[in-house]
């Protein structure tokens, strides 16, 4: 019997999807959850969109945080986030 962690040959990330999701929901306007995950490109884009739209772009961070909690995600190296 294989565990969920054995199905990924490159391993599972040391980053937690719960922490990433909560950070993204609370501070998603600044892209903090994406920076935590190691996805700096998306984090910078979220920050710029929020600044240009005077904070309205923060909705993207909220939705992104919920999706991370529900579906999981991958870190900057492409490894799935741990539960």
Buried (B, 14 or more C-beta within 10 A) or exposed (E): EEEEEEEEEEEBBEBBBEBBBBBBBBBBBBBBBBBBBBBEEBBEBBBEBBEEEEEEBBBBBBEBBBEBBEEBBBBBEEBBBBE
